[in-house]
Amino acid sequence: MKHTDFDARYDGYLYHYYRAEVSRETNWRNRLDVTTNWSIVVTAAILSYMFGNENVTHGVIVLNYLIVLFFLYIESRRFRYHAMLKDRTRMIETGLLSKVFYSLSTSTGPQPTLDLAALAKNLEYPKTTMSKLESIAWRLRRVYIFLLLTP
């Protein structure tokens, strides 16, 4: 079913739903930032403790690696869910909002073609498009490689 087959009274609902999806995506992005901050704080605290005390063994660095890898695992799970929400939001932006704004700017613009069936299926059966290993690699490349190379 295309958006043009849909009753106009549902347009307001779609726009409010879009706002909710953007808000949810933002909240998940904040959760990613919190996990990254925890990793940075733990690394800084362990290194400060290690270099501040001469009796501390260097095995503390291994403990730091384990803790950072644990945070990486948590963040990769969160990143997968964030990516799913981002894809869903992008589906609404490209299928509905871009064409609505284009048609408002010109008198004969393309009509919105949001595939509501695909959106409904995504809502009913949420599925991440990213594997666990992909999300770990993504977060490792973007953030955690720098934390693991610090000591």
N, C-alpha and C positions, 0 to 999 in steps of 0.2 A: 504494500500500500504506500503510495506516495503522499506527500504532504498536501498536494492539491486536492486529493480525494477526501481530505479530512475537513471536518466542520470548522469554521473560523473561530468558534468559541473556545476551541482547544489551544489556540495560539498563545493566549495568556498563560495557560498551564505550561506549555513548552518553554516559554521564556523564564518562568519562575523555576521550572525544573533545571534549566540551564544554569541559573544563578546558584541553585543548590549544588549542582555538580561542580561548579567552579569553587564554591566554598569548601566542599568536601576534598577536592584536589589540593586546595591550599592548606587545609588542615593536615593532610598526609605529607605534604612537602615540609611543613613545620616539624612533623615527627622525624623526618629524615634529618633535618638540621639539628634536632635535639640529640639524636644518636651520634652524629658526627661530633657535636660539642662534647658529649660524654667521653668519646675516644680521645679527643684532644686534651681534655682536663686530666684524664687518667694518665695519659702519657706524660704530660707535664709534671704531674704529682710524683709519679714513679721516678722520673729522671731527676727531679729536684731532690727527692729522698735519697736516691742512689749516689748522686754527686755531692750531697751535703753530709753524708756519713761515710767515713773511710772504712768502717767495719762491715759494710754491706757487700755481699757477694754480687758478682755480675749476673748471677742467675735470675736476678730481679728483671733483667731485660727480657728473658724468656717468658716470665710471668706477664710482662707488659704485652708481648706478642700474642699470648693466648687471650688476654682480655680484649685487645684490639680486634683479633680475629673473631671473637664472640660478638662484638659490636658490629663487625662487618656482616656476619651472618644475620643478625637482627635487622640491620639496615637493608640488606638485600631482599629480605621478605617484604619489608615495608615498601621498597622501591618497586617491586613487582605489582603490588596493589596500586601504588601511585601511577604507574605506567598504564594500568588498565583504566583508571579513572581519566587519565589524560587522553587516552585514545577515545574514550566515550565522549568526552567534552569536545574533542577535535571533530568527531563525527557530527555533532550538533552544529559546530561552527561552520564546517564546510558544507553540510547538507541543508542548512536552514538559514543561519544568520548571514553568511556572506551573500547569498542570493537575495535575501530580503533587503539588505542595505544597497545592493546593486540595483534592485528594482525600484527602490525609493529614489535613487540618484538619477535614474533614467526612466522615461515613461514606458519603455518596452524592454525591460530587463528580463533575464531568465527567472523562471518561477522556482520557488524553493522545492527541492527534491529530496527531502530528508526521508530516508528509508526507515519508516516507523517499525516495520517488522524486524529489521536488524537491530534497532535500538531496543525493542521489547525483548528480543532473544538475549541480548547482552545483559539486560537488567534481570531477566528471569534466571539465566544460567551464566553468571559472571565467569569469564575465563580470561586468564592472563595470557598475553601473547609472548611473554618472555619466560624462558626457562630459568630455573634456579641458578644454574651455572652462568648463564648470560647476565643475570642481575648481579651476581657476585663479581663477575669480571668487570661489569660496568662501574660499580661502586669502587672496586679496587683501583681501576684506572683513574677515576675522577678524584678520589679523596684518599683512600686508605693506603695507597702506595707511598705517599709522603709520610704518613704516620709510621708505617713499618720500616721506612728507611731512616727515620729520625735517630735512633740510638746508634 
